[in-house]
Structure formats: C-alpha cells, structure tokens
Amino acid sequence: MEGPRGLKAREFESLCALVNTVFRSDGAGRMEEQYPLLFAPGNYDDLFVMVDEGVVVSHVGALTRDISVLGCRMSTMSIGAVATYASHRGQGLATRLMEAAIRKAVERDAVLMPISGGRGLYTRLGAKRIGRYALYTVPRDVLTASETDIRRAEVTDLSEMTRLYAEEPSRYVRSAADLGTAVDAGWICDRDGETVVVREGGRLVAYAGVQKRRPDREDEARRARLAEIAGSRSALLRALPDLYDRYGVDAIEIVTGATDRELASLLRPHDVTAAPQGFTGTVLVLQPEMLLQVFDGYIGDVLGPGTLTWEISRESVVFRIGGQEHAVSASDLGALVFGVVEPDEDPLQTIPPGPLRAALERVLPLQLPWYGFNFV
C-alpha cells in the first residue's frame, strides 16, 4: 500500500474509476468533468491518494484558494470527493489522507478547511458546521414581469463577471480562468446547471449560477435555485419572471449570505423572507491565532485600536476588554467568528451581558463565503 501522497499522472484513470464508482453509480455524469478545478492536472499533488498494487483505492481531494471577507484575505484548502472502495474501508485510509491534507494546508498557512460533508471522519478531526446564509423562495407571479436582457453566459462575459464577483464583500478570490472553467462544466455545486447574465443599457450588471430543476424528484421538480449570484440584486429580481419560463418552474430559490441586506430589503415588500440556511458541510479552523490576526485590523477599525484583545492557548481563546474577560473554547472559535444556525449553539450567546459581549456583537459574526462555483 502506497500513500498518503499526491496523485501521479498515470493514475488519473484509476482515480476517476474510484470517484465515479462511489459518487456516480447512477450514471449522472462524471466527477472529473463536473469538478474540473479539483481534478485539473495542475492540482494532482493535492489529490491525496492511497494506492494498492497500482489501483487508487482511497482519495481525499483538496483545492487551495484564498477567500476575502470585508477585504480581509486568507488562504483556505477545500476538501471534497472523499472516497474509498468498499473493499478497503475500515482501515483508516481516509483518516490518514485527511491528516496528510491538514498537514499540507498548515504548511501553506491555510487558515480554514471547508469540507463538503459532515460525517464522523471530519468531526473527529474538529470540523464543525459554521456559517450563516439566507435561502429565499420566490414563487411565480410574485414579481411583475419586465423586459430583461438575459441570456446564457459566454466566454466574452467572463471579464465583467469576474469584476462583479470581486465586488462582493464575502467571496472567493477567483480568476477569470477559474470562473470560465467552472461555468463551462455546466455543473453547479451538486447538480446540473447553467450560468446566465443580465444586461441593462448594454452593460452586464448581474449574473447567476442556476441549478436546474430535478424532474425525477417530487420536491425539486418545479423549482430551480440560484446557487451563486453577483452584481445588482434588483436586476436579478427583474430577471426572475423570465427564468420561471426558461426552466419550467413555479418557484425559484436564491441562496445568499445572511448579511445580504439589499436582497432582503427588495423582497420584503413582496412578503418573501429568508429561511436561515447553514453551511452545507463542515469547516475546520486550522490556525485559530491566524484567523484572529486576519481580522485584527477590521476589529480595530470598528472598536478602536487595542480596545479588544485576546490570548490564545491550545484549549481556549480568552477575550478581554476593559476589566472584563471571557474564555471561549478554541474549538468554538469558528462558530464565534462566522456564526451558526439553530439548533447549533452560538458561542456569542454564552458570554455574559456586558462590555465584552457588546463589543463582540458589534464586529461578529462575519460572513463566511458561500461555495458557489468553488464547491468541490
């Protein structure tokens, strides 16, 4: 048995056989085509594998990209396509691969590890469900039809789309090449989709990655979902009446950050409010001290330099302001910084009322970026 190690080029077909056997036994496409960023030749070193007599028998896929939250930038290593043949399960192979991925992520100064799953393999390593998002369900006929220039995204749109996404306050740091690769795949997060752009006055003002309806599933046969949006929220809403007809649906869902106040304000007069949405997987905070350092300038800008201080140990983070201090478990730091959705407990609410809690509530939680086209 070889590994953990990166994939060798000659083993690519063996890896594809593994992940498609585990994830695409229903014949719904091929993983390497649906997730081209992850399975790109330039990413083979981060496709962690165990190889038995020349056959890839276990895999943990990793994709390293930066994120930006309110202009504060940090590195992340996302984990997906974790698979082991049934004949080799129970031997701890995936755990060894995850541990190898974590070591490499830390070596690269990655701060967070988003994982597209929540099973024990990840939670035993400390991953937790964190992050707060909003899911809007907009029924047909709620919005008035209007003339809209909407069409499928083309390669000539990528530059403008990249800029629109770069203006989002919480996002992945994404090149036009990455965006183009993901758009061409026609697969958004975990289902078939397409990307549409909205133009007004000859300018591209918004785009949406649309997950199409699933005719084979009763609960999803008459609805589509905008799984990534960027640009003008009002333009996107003006485009919805056309999208109902385009996809043959009675409702369109929109997933966005919980801090998307513009979309909330635009939909409120139509009696459309958000359902709280948690992160679809789990997140491991790899380096707690670095996470707080990333946001040190932002916290100082809001509260004043040196107003809030902290001390980090292996077990806890002690926050101090004035004469008050409170310790938060190091394992709860991600939930404190990025928030949670009920029924998960919010560490912020466990802090006694007073200056410290009031200060933390002024700066937290922050918006963890939504996967969108960066889902793996």
C-alpha positions as CSV (number, residue, x, y, z in Angstrom):
1,M,0.0,0.0,0.0
2,E,1.4,3.4,-1.1
3,G,0.5,6.7,0.5
4,P,-0.6,9.1,1.6
5,R,0.8,11.0,-1.4
6,G,-0.3,13.1,-4.4
7,L,-1.7,11.5,-7.5
8,K,0.7,10.6,-10.3
9,A,-0.5,11.4,-13.8
10,R,-0.6,7.8,-14.9
11,E,-3.1,7.1,-12.0
12,F,-5.7,9.6,-13.2
13,E,-8.0,7.0,-14.8
14,S,-7.8,4.8,-11.7
15,L,-8.8,7.8,-9.6
16,C,-11.7,8.5,-11.9
17,A,-12.9,4.9,-11.7
18,L,-12.9,5.2,-7.9
19,V,-14.8,8.5,-7.5
20,N,-17.3,7.7,-10.2
21,T,-18.0,4.3,-8.7
22,V,-18.6,5.9,-5.3
23,F,-20.5,9.0,-6.4
24,R,-21.9,8.4,-9.8
25,S,-23.1,4.9,-9.8
26,D,-26.5,6.3,-11.0
27,G,-24.8,7.5,-14.2
28,A,-25.4,11.2,-13.5
29,G,-22.3,12.4,-15.3
30,R,-18.6,12.1,-14.4
31,M,-16.9,13.7,-11.4
32,E,-13.8,14.8,-13.3
33,E,-16.0,16.7,-15.8
34,Q,-18.3,18.2,-13.2
35,Y,-15.4,19.4,-10.9
36,P,-12.7,20.4,-13.3
37,L,-10.9,22.8,-10.9
38,L,-10.4,19.9,-8.4
39,F,-9.3,17.3,-11.0
40,A,-7.1,19.6,-13.0
41,P,-3.6,18.3,-13.9
42,G,-2.0,21.2,-12.1
43,N,-3.8,20.0,-8.9
44,Y,-2.6,16.4,-8.9
45,D,-0.3,17.0,-5.9
46,D,-3.3,17.9,-3.9
47,L,-5.3,14.8,-4.8
48,F,-4.3,12.7,-1.9
49,V,-4.4,9.0,-2.6
50,M,-3.7,5.6,-1.2
51,V,-2.7,3.1,-3.9
52,D,-2.9,-0.7,-3.6
53,E,-1.0,-2.6,-6.3
54,G,-1.3,0.2,-8.8
55,V,-5.0,0.9,-8.1
56,V,-6.2,4.1,-6.3
57,V,-8.4,2.7,-3.5
58,S,-8.9,5.8,-1.3
59,H,-8.9,9.6,-2.1
60,V,-9.2,13.0,-0.5
61,G,-9.4,15.9,-2.9
62,A,-8.1,19.3,-1.9
63,L,-8.3,22.7,-3.7
64,T,-6.4,25.7,-2.2
65,R,-7.8,29.1,-2.9
66,D,-7.9,32.4,-1.0
67,I,-11.1,34.0,0.3
68,S,-11.8,37.6,1.1
69,V,-14.1,38.8,3.8
70,L,-14.6,42.6,4.0
71,G,-11.3,43.0,2.3
72,C,-9.5,40.7,4.8
73,R,-7.8,37.9,2.9
74,M,-6.8,34.4,4.0
75,S,-6.0,31.0,2.4
76,T,-8.3,28.0,2.5
77,M,-8.0,24.4,1.5
78,S,-11.4,22.9,0.5
79,I,-11.9,19.2,0.7
80,G,-14.2,17.1,-1.5
81,A,-14.6,13.9,-3.5
82,V,-13.6,11.8,-0.5
83,A,-14.0,8.2,-1.5
84,T,-12.8,4.7,-0.6
85,Y,-13.7,1.4,-2.2
86,A,-15.9,-0.7,0.0
87,S,-13.2,-3.5,-0.1
88,H,-10.8,-1.1,1.7
89,R,-13.0,0.6,4.2
90,G,-12.5,0.3,7.9
91,Q,-8.7,0.5,7.6
92,G,-8.4,4.2,8.5
93,L,-7.2,5.1,5.0
94,A,-9.4,8.2,4.6
95,T,-8.3,9.4,8.0
96,R,-4.6,9.2,7.0
97,L,-5.3,11.1,3.9
98,M,-7.2,13.8,5.8
99,E,-4.4,14.1,8.2
100,A,-1.9,14.5,5.3
101,A,-4.1,17.2,3.7
102,I,-4.3,19.1,7.1
103,R,-0.5,19.0,7.4
104,K,0.0,20.3,3.9
105,A,-2.7,23.0,4.5
106,V,-0.9,24.2,7.6
107,E,2.4,24.2,5.8
108,R,0.8,26.6,3.3
109,D,-0.6,28.8,6.0
110,A,-4.1,28.0,5.2
111,V,-6.5,29.2,7.9
112,L,-9.7,27.3,7.1
113,M,-10.6,24.0,5.6
114,P,-14.2,23.9,4.2
115,I,-15.3,20.3,3.7
116,S,-18.3,19.2,1.6
117,G,-19.6,16.8,4.2
118,G,-20.3,16.3,7.9
119,R,-19.6,12.7,8.7
120,G,-17.6,11.5,11.6
121,L,-14.4,11.4,9.6
122,Y,-14.4,15.2,9.6
123,T,-16.0,15.9,13.0
124,R,-13.5,13.7,14.8
125,L,-10.7,15.9,13.4
126,G,-12.5,19.0,14.8
127,A,-14.6,20.2,11.8
128,K,-17.9,21.9,12.7
129,R,-20.9,23.3,10.9
130,I,-20.4,27.1,10.9
131,G,-21.6,30.0,8.8
132,R,-24.9,31.7,8.3
133,Y,-26.8,32.1,5.0
134,A,-30.2,33.1,3.7
135,L,-32.5,31.0,1.5
136,Y,-35.3,32.8,-0.3
137,T,-38.1,31.0,-2.1
138,V,-39.8,33.3,-4.6
139,P,-43.0,31.9,-6.1
140,R,-44.0,32.5,-9.7
141,D,-46.2,35.7,-10.2
142,V,-44.9,37.4,-7.0
143,L,-42.8,39.7,-9.2
144,T,-44.1,41.8,-12.1
145,A,-42.7,40.8,-15.5
146,S,-40.4,43.3,-17.1
147,E,-38.3,43.4,-20.3
148,T,-35.0,41.9,-19.4
149,D,-31.9,41.1,-21.5
150,I,-31.0,37.8,-20.1
151,R,-29.0,35.0,-21.8
152,R,-26.5,32.2,-21.2
153,A,-23.1,33.4,-20.1
154,E,-20.4,33.3,-22.8
155,V,-16.6,33.4,-22.8
156,T,-16.8,37.1,-23.7
157,D,-18.7,37.8,-20.5
158,L,-16.0,36.4,-18.1
159,S,-14.1,39.6,-17.6
160,E,-17.2,41.5,-16.5
161,M,-18.5,38.6,-14.4
162,T,-15.1,38.3,-12.6
163,R,-15.3,42.0,-11.7
164,L,-18.9,41.7,-10.4
165,Y,-17.9,38.8,-8.2
166,A,-14.8,40.6,-7.0
167,E,-17.1,43.4,-5.7
168,E,-18.9,41.0,-3.4
169,P,-18.0,41.7,0.3
170,S,-17.6,38.0,1.1
171,R,-16.1,35.8,-1.7
172,Y,-13.5,33.5,-3.0
173,V,-10.6,35.2,-4.7
174,R,-11.3,33.9,-8.2
175,S,-9.6,34.4,-11.6
176,A,-11.5,34.7,-14.9
177,A,-9.8,31.4,-15.8
178,D,-11.2,29.6,-12.8
179,L,-14.7,31.1,-13.4
180,G,-14.6,30.1,-17.0
181,T,-13.6,26.5,-16.2
182,A,-16.4,26.2,-13.7
183,V,-19.0,27.8,-16.0
184,D,-18.1,25.5,-18.9
185,A,-18.6,22.5,-16.7
186,G,-22.4,23.2,-16.6
187,W,-22.5,21.7,-13.1
188,I,-23.1,24.0,-10.1
189,C,-22.3,22.7,-6.6
190,D,-24.1,19.3,-6.7
191,R,-26.4,19.4,-9.8
192,D,-26.8,20.2,-13.4
193,G,-27.0,23.9,-14.1
194,E,-26.1,26.9,-16.3
195,T,-24.9,30.4,-15.8
196,V,-27.0,33.4,-17.0
197,V,-26.1,37.0,-17.3
198,V,-28.3,40.1,-17.1
199,R,-27.6,43.2,-19.1
200,E,-29.1,46.6,-18.8
201,G,-28.2,49.6,-21.0
202,G,-25.7,47.4,-22.8
203,R,-23.7,46.6,-19.6
204,L,-23.5,43.3,-17.8
205,V,-25.0,44.2,-14.3
206,A,-25.5,40.7,-12.7
207,Y,-25.1,37.0,-13.2
208,A,-26.5,33.9,-11.6
209,G,-25.3,30.3,-11.5
210,V,-28.6,28.4,-11.8
211,Q,-29.2,24.9,-10.6
212,K,-31.9,23.4,-12.8
213,R,-35.0,21.6,-11.6
214,R,-34.8,17.8,-11.0
215,P,-37.8,16.2,-12.7
216,D,-37.1,12.9,-11.0
217,R,-37.6,14.3,-7.5
218,E,-41.0,15.4,-6.4
219,D,-39.8,18.1,-4.1
220,E,-37.5,19.6,-6.7
221,A,-39.4,19.0,-9.9
222,R,-40.9,22.5,-10.1
223,R,-38.2,24.7,-8.6
224,A,-34.7,26.0,-9.6
225,R,-32.1,27.6,-7.4
226,L,-29.7,30.5,-7.9
227,A,-26.7,28.9,-6.2
228,E,-24.3,31.8,-6.8
229,I,-25.2,35.4,-7.5
230,A,-23.2,38.6,-8.1
231,G,-24.0,42.1,-9.1
232,S,-27.3,44.1,-9.0
233,R,-29.9,42.3,-6.8
234,S,-32.7,44.4,-8.3
235,A,-31.6,43.4,-11.8
236,L,-31.7,39.7,-10.8
237,L,-35.2,40.1,-9.4
238,R,-36.3,41.7,-12.6
239,A,-35.0,38.7,-14.5
240,L,-36.9,36.1,-12.3
241,P,-40.1,36.2,-14.4
242,D,-38.1,35.1,-17.5
243,L,-36.3,32.5,-15.5
244,Y,-39.5,30.7,-14.4
245,D,-40.3,30.1,-18.1
246,R,-36.8,29.3,-19.0
247,Y,-36.6,26.5,-16.5
248,G,-40.2,25.5,-16.4
249,V,-40.6,26.1,-12.7
250,D,-43.2,27.5,-10.2
251,A,-40.6,28.8,-7.7
252,I,-37.0,30.0,-7.7
253,E,-34.8,29.7,-4.6
254,I,-32.0,32.2,-4.0
255,V,-29.2,31.4,-1.6
256,T,-27.0,34.3,-0.4
257,G,-25.2,35.5,2.6
258,A,-27.1,36.3,5.8
259,T,-25.6,39.8,5.5
260,D,-27.2,40.4,2.1
261,R,-29.3,43.3,3.3
262,E,-30.1,44.6,-0.2
263,L,-31.8,41.4,-1.3
264,A,-33.7,41.2,1.9
265,S,-34.9,44.8,1.5
266,L,-36.0,44.2,-2.1
267,L,-38.0,41.1,-1.3
268,R,-39.6,42.2,2.0
269,P,-42.4,44.2,0.2
270,H,-43.4,41.0,-1.5
271,D,-43.7,39.2,1.8
272,V,-40.7,37.0,0.9
273,T,-38.4,36.5,3.8
274,A,-35.4,34.3,4.3
275,A,-35.2,30.9,5.8
276,P,-31.9,30.5,7.8
277,Q,-29.5,28.3,5.9
278,G,-26.4,26.7,7.4
279,F,-23.3,25.7,5.5
280,T,-23.8,22.5,3.6
281,G,-20.8,20.9,5.0
282,T,-18.4,21.5,7.9
283,V,-15.3,23.7,8.4
284,L,-12.1,23.0,10.3
285,V,-10.3,26.0,11.7
286,L,-6.7,25.1,11.1
287,Q,-4.9,28.0,12.7
288,P,-7.0,29.9,15.3
289,E,-4.4,32.6,16.0
290,M,-4.0,33.4,12.4
291,L,-7.8,33.6,11.9
292,L,-8.0,36.4,14.5
293,Q,-4.9,38.1,13.1
294,V,-6.6,38.3,9.7
295,F,-9.4,40.3,11.2
296,D,-7.4,42.3,13.7
297,G,-7.4,45.5,11.5
298,Y,-11.1,45.3,10.9
299,I,-11.8,44.8,14.6
300,G,-9.6,47.8,15.5
301,D,-11.3,49.9,12.8
302,V,-14.7,49.3,14.3
303,L,-13.9,49.3,18.0
304,G,-10.8,51.3,18.1
305,P,-7.2,50.0,18.1
306,G,-6.4,47.9,21.1
307,T,-9.9,48.0,22.6
308,L,-10.4,44.3,22.3
309,T,-7.5,41.9,23.0
310,W,-7.2,38.2,23.1
311,E,-4.8,35.4,24.2
312,I,-4.9,32.0,22.6
313,S,-3.9,28.7,24.0
314,R,-4.4,25.2,22.7
315,E,-7.7,24.9,24.6
316,S,-9.2,28.3,24.6
317,V,-9.3,31.9,23.4
318,V,-9.5,34.5,26.2
319,F,-11.0,37.8,25.1
320,R,-10.5,40.9,27.2
321,I,-12.0,44.5,27.1
322,G,-11.6,46.9,30.0
323,G,-11.8,44.8,33.2
324,Q,-13.9,42.0,31.7
325,E,-12.7,38.8,30.2
326,H,-14.2,35.6,28.9
327,A,-12.7,32.3,27.6
328,V,-14.2,30.6,24.5
329,S,-13.2,27.1,23.6
330,A,-10.7,27.0,20.8
331,S,-12.9,24.5,19.0
332,D,-15.8,27.1,19.1
333,L,-13.8,29.9,17.6
334,G,-15.0,29.3,14.0
335,A,-18.7,29.4,15.3
336,L,-18.0,32.6,17.1
337,V,-16.4,34.4,14.2
338,F,-18.7,33.2,11.4
339,G,-21.9,32.4,13.4
340,V,-24.2,29.3,13.4
341,V,-27.7,28.4,12.5
342,E,-30.1,26.9,15.1
343,P,-30.2,24.4,16.7
344,D,-26.4,24.7,16.9
345,E,-25.3,26.8,19.9
346,D,-23.9,30.2,19.3
347,P,-20.8,30.8,21.5
348,L,-21.6,34.6,21.4
349,Q,-24.8,34.0,23.3
350,T,-22.9,32.2,26.1
351,I,-20.9,35.3,27.0
352,P,-22.5,37.2,30.0
353,P,-24.0,40.6,29.1
354,G,-21.5,43.4,29.5
355,P,-18.9,45.4,27.6
356,L,-17.2,42.4,26.2
357,R,-20.3,40.8,24.7
358,A,-21.4,44.1,23.3
359,A,-18.1,44.7,21.6
360,L,-18.1,41.2,20.1
361,E,-21.6,41.7,18.8
362,R,-20.5,44.9,17.0
363,V,-17.9,43.0,15.0
364,L,-19.2,39.5,14.8
365,P,-20.3,37.3,13.2
366,L,-18.7,37.8,9.8
367,Q,-20.0,36.3,6.6
368,L,-18.3,33.1,5.6
369,P,-18.2,33.0,1.7
370,W,-20.7,30.7,0.1
371,Y,-19.1,27.9,-2.1
372,G,-20.9,28.6,-5.4
373,F,-18.6,27.8,-8.3
374,N,-15.9,26.8,-5.8
375,F,-17.8,23.8,-4.5
376,V,-15.7,20.6,-4.6
